[in-house]
């Protein structure tokens, strides 16, 4: 019960911090670099605590380790070679880097959004007679949920000077390959997770108000990216991000409980 209360308080704190940042940017106050790691760590902690109450600590820590390892591997390879997402490099704004390639803050950001993406997808995908089909479907849909955020986030972070595309592409200066890479990274993460747990790992009923906090975390993060896009006069990415993320937020909040997939194994 204490963890649930702490999770709710942290979500409120996250909302207040995001609101402060949006107001500050709107009235022209300078953006302080320390806010980015603060936002990331708070959202990361929300996901970690929330997962401990819906998936259990063992599965949550596994779901933490996998995106940490997979994203760090894929991004390091990409920064060094240009594979996966396209040719880009990080500036020094996000702090110390792993092997001088990828900021250590980045894997935390992957987990803070892969967790709510998994929660949304696992409630959305209906049970199948064969559990492996359900696992593949959850991994594929969860990867779409996660990638929808990047449609608004990536242009914003590029505009803020956090990373630079060496070969700009067709989506507001970002290579389309980047979004395939995002989907693939998340799909591999969820696929490994569902294979390793050896069963379906659906969180508690989405009608439980606490369970829905994961969707609210996803919504707050996404809305922040969208509004900052508008503030930066990136109206195109803001509108795309809005329409890409809104359906997932709606189903994450409204989806009804259903039969456990394990019962149809």
Steps between C-alpha positions, in 0.01 A plus 500: 500500500786741577650437156167579339474829687860587413433423134198731499696779671783466250253516212358822646853637541576404140191685380595810701857497368378461142249782552767730642725431203223571249408827668865604522558432131180681405597820681854486367698382801821311414488121513727362772688186384453329839126467432544229236667248735252592776202432272655173385589372847155584642317329210741205521426460872125517437528217247720293733270535803184454295636185341589358840131513591357366173765261365695432819860596568658208315323564170534876535875479549521272197300751298741767625813304411388411148431850360810625681719240329326490162469877458858560613625233259294619203573868559874443552521301178301766317705796622817313402378367163175669398309169503155452658381863527719691255813710540488729804700598804424633847614837626618547859166631628383166639804436717762221516504246217548124484827444310475861388201411280164496681404703809435277800169684546362355175431141624305647793288688249435180306372320809283790618298469177536131410330404826175698445509398132505137610214556745285659228578230242446208738148625578418582139596173332232234534589147612593244234470124513878478472680714756802556272272684255384725784860568596598601146191719469567674832863561402395643163224723638710610797773604258247714310387664826859582588591627151198732494667707772817546296302663221463803728807456720781464248444834316475674838828355627678577174365855520638522854845390385509167686604300193577570135406302191806480275276420203162672550197318363147549375309522831563859608871445449506153659564181296199271472739217584510635855139399561551151366796478736287614794234242420762225460677589826177487697373188323821313583478619862140386549555178305792404723307592812193292415718208391710507817205511740370187321140607537290804438572782744194718486477772767203525732160600366505829310181599684706530820571875534855426613574291190387787281770724649741343250287635216485841667880503523516423126243773432679766709834428334346502154300817559812673628686414179207615287462835681875568491486434125234769470711739711799431270271567199524135396129481426530205260665256743268622776186416301639167380596408856158600630308281256751215531492484881140592580345164396739309726420728794127451446519120487740494792253687718173349376595139421296243694643190670490177304570129529853412603693370198648222709155344529502436124850360483 
